Amino acid sequence: LAARKRIGELYMDDRIVDYIVELVHATRHPDEVGAPDLRPLIEFGASPRATIALGQASRAHAFLRGRAFVTPDDVKSIAPDVLRHRVLTSFEADAEGVTSDTIVSRILSVVDAP
């Protein structure tokens, strides 16, 4: 419980919060971040609740690395684990062998980190 409290208190800059929101939003609207080719591959993107999960997981990642603040690298490191089951691929993606991991990786590459 003490660790959970400390993790919840870790500093997360507003630019990191905005980055997390943009990543999750990009799973629903990839064309808005310069990846229109992903649109037909995504049946359903991550819900807004994914932003909460990604924020909490990023804080925990930073905590485990011994830091009192979250960096973009924390978000990037944990994003595949948080988003892979929240991004549902379309039939077209399945037919082409594209996985949700591939989609998340591509989104991480096109969304600029702060």
OpenMM code with the backbone's topology and positions (N, CA, C; nanometers):
from openmm import Vec3, app, unit

residues = "LEU ALA ALA ARG LYS ARG ILE GLY GLU LEU TYR MET ASP ASP ARG ILE VAL ASP TYR ILE VAL GLU LEU VAL HIS ALA THR ARG HIS PRO ASP GLU VAL GLY ALA PRO ASP LEU ARG PRO LEU ILE GLU PHE GLY ALA SER PRO ARG ALA THR ILE ALA LEU GLY GLN ALA SER ARG ALA HIS ALA PHE LEU ARG GLY ARG ALA PHE VAL THR PRO ASP ASP VAL LYS SER ILE ALA PRO ASP VAL LEU ARG HIS ARG VAL LEU THR SER PHE GLU ALA ASP ALA GLU GLY VAL THR SER ASP THR ILE VAL SER ARG ILE LEU SER VAL VAL ASP ALA PRO".split()
positions = [
    Vec3(0.0818, -0.1198, 0.0000),
    Vec3(0.0000, 0.0000, 0.0000),
    Vec3(0.0863, 0.1264, 0.0000),
    Vec3(0.1975, 0.1196, 0.0705),
    Vec3(0.2866, 0.2359, 0.0731),
    Vec3(0.3465, 0.2613, -0.0654),
    Vec3(0.3848, 0.1548, -0.1352),
    Vec3(0.4394, 0.1702, -0.2703),
    Vec3(0.3335, 0.2266, -0.3638),
    Vec3(0.2110, 0.1782, -0.3530),
    Vec3(0.1025, 0.2290, -0.4370),
    Vec3(0.0826, 0.3785, -0.4143),
    Vec3(0.0896, 0.4198, -0.2887),
    Vec3(0.0739, 0.5620, -0.2563),
    Vec3(0.1871, 0.6435, -0.3186),
    Vec3(0.3101, 0.5932, -0.3060),
    Vec3(0.4252, 0.6650, -0.3628),
    Vec3(0.4163, 0.6722, -0.5154),
    Vec3(0.3721, 0.5648, -0.5769),
    Vec3(0.3577, 0.5640, -0.7229),
    Vec3(0.2553, 0.6677, -0.7661),
    Vec3(0.1449, 0.6757, -0.6957),
    Vec3(0.0414, 0.7740, -0.7277),
    Vec3(0.0873, 0.9175, -0.7114),
    Vec3(0.1907, 0.9378, -0.6317),
    Vec3(0.2422, 1.0730, -0.6068),
    Vec3(0.3559, 1.1118, -0.7016),
    Vec3(0.4020, 1.0188, -0.7856),
    Vec3(0.5103, 1.0504, -0.8780),
    Vec3(0.4697, 1.1647, -0.9700),
    Vec3(0.5645, 1.2525, -0.9971),
    Vec3(0.5377, 1.3690, -1.0802),
    Vec3(0.5217, 1.3284, -1.2263),
    Vec3(0.4149, 1.3788, -1.2881),
    Vec3(0.3950, 1.3599, -1.4306),
    Vec3(0.3627, 1.4964, -1.4911),
    Vec3(0.4537, 1.5452, -1.5719),
    Vec3(0.4375, 1.6754, -1.6359),
    Vec3(0.3142, 1.6748, -1.7262),
    Vec3(0.2547, 1.7905, -1.7438),
    Vec3(0.1367, 1.8026, -1.8305),
    Vec3(0.1672, 1.7602, -1.9739),
    Vec3(0.2909, 1.7810, -2.0180),
    Vec3(0.3270, 1.7388, -2.1545),
    Vec3(0.3242, 1.5865, -2.1671),
    Vec3(0.3573, 1.5160, -2.0605),
    Vec3(0.3500, 1.3696, -2.0608),
    Vec3(0.2033, 1.3264, -2.0634),
    Vec3(0.1208, 1.3927, -1.9860),
    Vec3(-0.0233, 1.3621, -1.9854),
    Vec3(-0.0805, 1.3835, -2.1255),
    Vec3(-0.0459, 1.4954, -2.1878),
    Vec3(-0.0936, 1.5231, -2.3235),
    Vec3(-0.0449, 1.4177, -2.4225),
    Vec3(0.0772, 1.3726, -2.4057),
    Vec3(0.1336, 1.2683, -2.4909),
    Vec3(0.0537, 1.1386, -2.4771),
    Vec3(0.0215, 1.1014, -2.3551),
    Vec3(-0.0575, 0.9808, -2.3305),
    Vec3(-0.1951, 0.9930, -2.3959),
    Vec3(-0.2588, 1.1073, -2.3782),
    Vec3(-0.3901, 1.1301, -2.4393),
    Vec3(-0.3798, 1.1207, -2.5908),
    Vec3(-0.2761, 1.1793, -2.6487),
    Vec3(-0.2595, 1.1757, -2.7937),
    Vec3(-0.2349, 1.0335, -2.8448),
    Vec3(-0.1566, 0.9552, -2.7720),
    Vec3(-0.1334, 0.8159, -2.8119),
    Vec3(-0.2638, 0.7366, -2.8153),
    Vec3(-0.3418, 0.7489, -2.7104),
    Vec3(-0.4683, 0.6755, -2.7034),
    Vec3(-0.5643, 0.7254, -2.8106),
    Vec3(-0.5709, 0.8556, -2.8290),
    Vec3(-0.6572, 0.9131, -2.9331),
    Vec3(-0.6155, 0.8629, -3.0716),
    Vec3(-0.4862, 0.8482, -3.0925),
    Vec3(-0.4351, 0.8024, -3.2222),
    Vec3(-0.4791, 0.6602, -3.2541),
    Vec3(-0.5092, 0.5801, -3.1519),
    Vec3(-0.5576, 0.4443, -3.1791),
    Vec3(-0.6982, 0.4469, -3.2366),
    Vec3(-0.7710, 0.5552, -3.2122),
    Vec3(-0.9065, 0.5685, -3.2668),
    Vec3(-0.9102, 0.6513, -3.3937),
    Vec3(-0.8144, 0.7417, -3.4073),
    Vec3(-0.8110, 0.8319, -3.5232),
    Vec3(-0.6679, 0.8427, -3.5773),
    Vec3(-0.6149, 0.7345, -3.6316),
    Vec3(-0.4749, 0.7367, -3.6771),
    Vec3(-0.4493, 0.8357, -3.7908),
    Vec3(-0.5514, 0.8659, -3.8677),
    Vec3(-0.5349, 0.9621, -3.9761),
    Vec3(-0.5003, 1.1015, -3.9242),
    Vec3(-0.5407, 1.1344, -3.8025),
    Vec3(-0.5136, 1.2658, -3.7445),
    Vec3(-0.3685, 1.2819, -3.6984),
    Vec3(-0.2939, 1.1727, -3.6910),
    Vec3(-0.1539, 1.1805, -3.6504),
    Vec3(-0.0603, 1.1430, -3.7651),
    Vec3(-0.1137, 1.1372, -3.8851),
    Vec3(-0.0305, 1.1096, -4.0017),
    Vec3(-0.0132, 0.9625, -4.0342),
    Vec3(-0.1075, 0.8789, -3.9909),
    Vec3(-0.1002, 0.7360, -4.0226),
    Vec3(-0.2339, 0.6862, -4.0778),
    Vec3(-0.2803, 0.7469, -4.1883),
    Vec3(-0.4111, 0.7072, -4.2424),
    Vec3(-0.4163, 0.5613, -4.2880),
    Vec3(-0.3008, 0.5042, -4.3167),
    Vec3(-0.2959, 0.3640, -4.3590),
    Vec3(-0.3366, 0.2672, -4.2474),
    Vec3(-0.3344, 0.3138, -4.1225),
    Vec3(-0.3746, 0.2285, -4.0109),
    Vec3(-0.5262, 0.2225, -3.9926),
    Vec3(-0.5967, 0.3198, -4.0464),
    Vec3(-0.7421, 0.3280, -4.0257),
    Vec3(-0.8142, 0.1978, -4.0621),
    Vec3(-0.7899, 0.1397, -4.1794),
    Vec3(-0.8624, 0.0165, -4.2131),
    Vec3(-0.8169, -0.1061, -4.1320),
    Vec3(-0.7081, -0.0932, -4.0585),
    Vec3(-0.6551, -0.2057, -3.9821),
    Vec3(-0.7068, -0.2105, -3.8388),
    Vec3(-0.7716, -0.1017, -3.7958),
    Vec3(-0.8199, -0.0910, -3.6580),
    Vec3(-0.9722, -0.0990, -3.6564),
    Vec3(-1.0229, -0.2022, -3.5925),
    Vec3(-1.1685, -0.2158, -3.5759),
    Vec3(-1.2161, -0.1224, -3.4652),
    Vec3(-1.1503, -0.1312, -3.3490),
    Vec3(-1.1793, -0.0436, -3.2359),
    Vec3(-1.0483, -0.0027, -3.1715),
    Vec3(-1.0363, 0.1272, -3.1438),
    Vec3(-0.9177, 0.1765, -3.0747),
    Vec3(-0.9376, 0.1709, -2.9244),
    Vec3(-0.8355, 0.2126, -2.8529),
    Vec3(-0.8393, 0.2117, -2.7065),
    Vec3(-0.9408, 0.3134, -2.6555),
    Vec3(-1.0054, 0.2790, -2.5455),
    Vec3(-1.1050, 0.3685, -2.4864),
    Vec3(-1.0353, 0.4772, -2.4056),
    Vec3(-1.1083, 0.5817, -2.3702),
    Vec3(-1.0484, 0.6858, -2.2863),
    Vec3(-0.9928, 0.6318, -2.1536),
    Vec3(-1.0488, 0.5223, -2.1040),
    Vec3(-0.9959, 0.4631, -1.9802),
    Vec3(-0.8524, 0.4145, -1.9978),
    Vec3(-0.8127, 0.3900, -2.1211),
    Vec3(-0.6748, 0.3476, -2.1472),
    Vec3(-0.5761, 0.4571, -2.1081),
    Vec3(-0.6192, 0.5830, -2.1158),
    Vec3(-0.5293, 0.6914, -2.0742),
    Vec3(-0.4969, 0.6802, -1.9257),
    Vec3(-0.5967, 0.6417, -1.8473),
    Vec3(-0.5752, 0.6247, -1.7032),
    Vec3(-0.4784, 0.5092, -1.6791),
    Vec3(-0.5029, 0.3978, -1.7459),
    Vec3(-0.4164, 0.2805, -1.7282),
    Vec3(-0.2741, 0.3096, -1.7726),
    Vec3(-0.2592, 0.3799, -1.8845),
    Vec3(-0.1253, 0.4109, -1.9351),
    Vec3(-0.0529, 0.5076, -1.8418),
    Vec3(-0.1256, 0.6013, -1.7851),
    Vec3(-0.0654, 0.6930, -1.6882),
    Vec3(-0.0189, 0.6213, -1.5629),
    Vec3(-0.1035, 0.5335, -1.5094),
    Vec3(-0.0671, 0.4588, -1.3892),
    Vec3(0.0505, 0.3649, -1.4155),
    Vec3(0.0473, 0.2969, -1.5289),
    Vec3(0.1557, 0.2038, -1.5620),
    Vec3(0.2866, 0.2787, -1.5853),
    Vec3(0.2789, 0.3968, -1.6454),
    Vec3(0.3996, 0.4774, -1.6687),
    Vec3(0.4607, 0.5229, -1.5368),
    Vec3(0.3744, 0.5605, -1.4440),
    Vec3(0.4230, 0.5982, -1.3099),
    Vec3(0.4907, 0.4793, -1.2428),
    Vec3(0.4283, 0.3629, -1.2503),
    Vec3(0.4866, 0.2424, -1.1888),
    Vec3(0.6201, 0.2084, -1.2542),
    Vec3(0.6284, 0.2248, -1.3857),
    Vec3(0.7530, 0.1975, -1.4572),
    Vec3(0.8639, 0.2902, -1.4070),
    Vec3(0.8313, 0.4187, -1.3934),
    Vec3(0.9296, 0.5156, -1.3422),
    Vec3(0.9718, 0.4797, -1.1990),
    Vec3(0.8750, 0.4421, -1.1177),
    Vec3(0.9029, 0.4034, -0.9790),
    Vec3(0.9994, 0.2855, -0.9730),
    Vec3(0.9755, 0.1863, -1.0569),
    Vec3(1.0625, 0.0679, -1.0585),
    Vec3(1.2024, 0.1006, -1.1088),
    Vec3(1.2160, 0.2109, -1.1814),
    Vec3(1.3464, 0.2556, -1.2287),
    Vec3(1.4122, 0.3503, -1.1300),
    Vec3(1.3447, 0.3753, -1.0160),
    Vec3(1.4027, 0.4578, -0.9105),
    Vec3(1.3903, 0.6068, -0.9318),
    Vec3(1.2969, 0.6485, -1.0170),
    Vec3(1.2788, 0.7912, -1.0421),
    Vec3(1.1521, 0.8437, -0.9763),
    Vec3(1.1502, 0.9718, -0.9478),
    Vec3(1.0350, 1.0380, -0.8866),
    Vec3(0.9529, 1.1135, -0.9895),
    Vec3(0.9771, 1.0869, -1.1172),
    Vec3(0.9059, 1.1548, -1.2249),
    Vec3(0.8954, 1.0607, -1.3451),
    Vec3(0.7978, 1.0874, -1.4299),
    Vec3(0.7728, 1.0046, -1.5481),
    Vec3(0.8346, 1.0708, -1.6700),
    Vec3(0.8993, 0.9904, -1.7533),
    Vec3(0.9584, 1.0394, -1.8781),
    Vec3(0.8817, 0.9817, -1.9973),
    Vec3(0.8992, 1.0387, -2.1154),
    Vec3(0.8377, 0.9803, -2.2348),
    Vec3(0.8822, 0.8355, -2.2579),
    Vec3(1.0047, 0.8043, -2.2202),
    Vec3(1.0529, 0.6666, -2.2363),
    Vec3(0.9766, 0.5684, -2.1481),
    Vec3(0.9307, 0.6129, -2.0322),
    Vec3(0.8472, 0.5269, -1.9482),
    Vec3(0.7173, 0.4933, -2.0212),
    Vec3(0.6579, 0.5952, -2.0823),
    Vec3(0.5331, 0.5763, -2.1562),
    Vec3(0.5564, 0.4812, -2.2733),
    Vec3(0.6619, 0.5066, -2.3497),
    Vec3(0.6919, 0.4226, -2.4659),
    Vec3(0.7209, 0.2782, -2.4261),
    Vec3(0.7879, 0.2602, -2.3135),
    Vec3(0.8247, 0.1259, -2.2698),
    Vec3(0.7038, 0.0425, -2.2304),
    Vec3(0.6073, 0.1057, -2.1682),
    Vec3(0.4937, 0.0312, -2.1142),
    Vec3(0.3723, 0.0331, -2.2068),
    Vec3(0.3690, 0.1237, -2.3038),
    Vec3(0.2524, 0.1380, -2.3918),
    Vec3(0.2121, 0.0087, -2.4631),
    Vec3(0.3044, -0.0688, -2.5186),
    Vec3(0.2598, -0.1928, -2.5850),
    Vec3(0.1850, -0.2874, -2.4901),
    Vec3(0.2325, -0.2996, -2.3676),
    Vec3(0.1665, -0.3876, -2.2719),
    Vec3(0.0281, -0.3367, -2.2327),
    Vec3(0.0133, -0.2058, -2.2243),
    Vec3(-0.1149, -0.1473, -2.1842),
    Vec3(-0.2139, -0.1454, -2.3004),
    Vec3(-0.1655, -0.1193, -2.4212),
    Vec3(-0.2562, -0.0977, -2.5344),
    Vec3(-0.2839, -0.2205, -2.6201),
    Vec3(-0.1990, -0.3225, -2.6149),
    Vec3(-0.2132, -0.4342, -2.7094),
    Vec3(-0.3507, -0.4985, -2.7051),
    Vec3(-0.4079, -0.5151, -2.5891),
    Vec3(-0.5391, -0.5792, -2.5830),
    Vec3(-0.6535, -0.4789, -2.5929),
    Vec3(-0.6195, -0.3506, -2.6019),
    Vec3(-0.7220, -0.2472, -2.6137),
    Vec3(-0.7402, -0.1998, -2.7578),
    Vec3(-0.6514, -0.2402, -2.8457),
    Vec3(-0.6624, -0.2075, -2.9878),
    Vec3(-0.7048, -0.3354, -3.0595),
    Vec3(-0.8270, -0.3348, -3.1095),
    Vec3(-0.8804, -0.4528, -3.1767),
    Vec3(-0.8592, -0.4387, -3.3269),
    Vec3(-0.7967, -0.5378, -3.3832),
    Vec3(-0.7653, -0.5332, -3.5260),
    Vec3(-0.8866, -0.5722, -3.6096),
    Vec3(-0.8895, -0.5206, -3.7318),
    Vec3(-0.9981, -0.5504, -3.8251),
    Vec3(-0.9715, -0.6828, -3.8966),
    Vec3(-1.0713, -0.7281, -3.9701),
    Vec3(-1.0562, -0.8486, -4.0504),
    Vec3(-0.9433, -0.8294, -4.1516),
    Vec3(-0.9356, -0.7090, -4.2072),
    Vec3(-0.8288, -0.6789, -4.3038),
    Vec3(-0.6905, -0.6943, -4.2403),
    Vec3(-0.6752, -0.6452, -4.1187),
    Vec3(-0.5469, -0.6586, -4.0489),
    Vec3(-0.5152, -0.8055, -4.0247),
    Vec3(-0.6153, -0.8801, -3.9806),
    Vec3(-0.5947, -1.0235, -3.9571),
    Vec3(-0.5522, -1.0936, -4.0858),
    Vec3(-0.6160, -1.0578, -4.1961),
    Vec3(-0.5831, -1.1192, -4.3250),
    Vec3(-0.4411, -1.0850, -4.3692),
    Vec3(-0.3954, -0.9654, -4.3326),
    Vec3(-0.2609, -0.9224, -4.3713),
    Vec3(-0.1558, -0.9609, -4.2670),
    Vec3(-0.1981, -1.0223, -4.1571),
    Vec3(-0.1039, -1.0621, -4.0534),
    Vec3(-0.0561, -0.9480, -3.9663),
    Vec3(-0.1332, -0.8391, -3.9632),
    Vec3(-0.0970, -0.7230, -3.8816),
    Vec3(-0.1569, -0.7414, -3.7429),
    Vec3(-0.0748, -0.7316, -3.6409),
    Vec3(-0.1198, -0.7486, -3.5030),
    Vec3(-0.1402, -0.6136, -3.4352),
    Vec3(-0.2044, -0.6170, -3.3203),
    Vec3(-0.2212, -0.4931, -3.2442),
    Vec3(-0.0852, -0.4398, -3.1987),
    Vec3(0.0112, -0.5290, -3.1740),
    Vec3(0.1468, -0.4837, -3.1393),
    Vec3(0.2082, -0.4019, -3.2519),
    Vec3(0.1863, -0.4463, -3.3746),
    Vec3(0.2383, -0.3728, -3.4910),
    Vec3(0.1749, -0.2348, -3.4988),
    Vec3(0.0451, -0.2288, -3.4748),
    Vec3(-0.0267, -0.1010, -3.4800),
    Vec3(0.0215, -0.0073, -3.3700),
    Vec3(0.0342, -0.0582, -3.2489),
    Vec3(0.0807, 0.0243, -3.1373),
    Vec3(0.2227, 0.0739, -3.1639),
    Vec3(0.3063, -0.0109, -3.2154),
    Vec3(0.4437, 0.0276, -3.2479),
    Vec3(0.4460, 0.1407, -3.3511),
    Vec3(0.3612, 0.1294, -3.4497),
    Vec3(0.3553, 0.2331, -3.5535),
    Vec3(0.3041, 0.3645, -3.4964),
    Vec3(0.2040, 0.3576, -3.4108),
    Vec3(0.1516, 0.4796, -3.3474),
    Vec3(0.2592, 0.5458, -3.2623),
    Vec3(0.3352, 0.4650, -3.1885),
    Vec3(0.4445, 0.5207, -3.1087),
    Vec3(0.5496, 0.5887, -3.1966),
    Vec3(0.5637, 0.5406, -3.3188),
    Vec3(0.6646, 0.5993, -3.4075),
    Vec3(0.6175, 0.7289, -3.4743),
    Vec3(0.4853, 0.7479, -3.4866),
    Vec3(0.4371, 0.8689, -3.5548),
    Vec3(0.3946, 0.9802, -3.4597),
    Vec3(0.3623, 0.9463, -3.3356),
    Vec3(0.3237, 1.0491, -3.2391),
    Vec3(0.4508, 1.1020, -3.1735),
    Vec3(0.4709, 1.2304, -3.1867),
    Vec3(0.5925, 1.2911, -3.1320),
    Vec3(0.5885, 1.2967, -2.9797),
    Vec3(0.6952, 1.2498, -2.9193),
    Vec3(0.7081, 1.2557, -2.7734),
    Vec3(0.7564, 1.3936, -2.7318),
    Vec3(0.7163, 1.4377, -2.6142),
    Vec3(0.7623, 1.5700, -2.5680),
    Vec3(0.9107, 1.5693, -2.5347),
] * unit.nanometer
topology = app.Topology()
chain = topology.addChain("A")
for resn in residues:
    res = topology.addResidue(resn, chain)
    for name in ("N", "CA", "C"):
        topology.addAtom(name, app.Element.getBySymbol(name[0]), res)
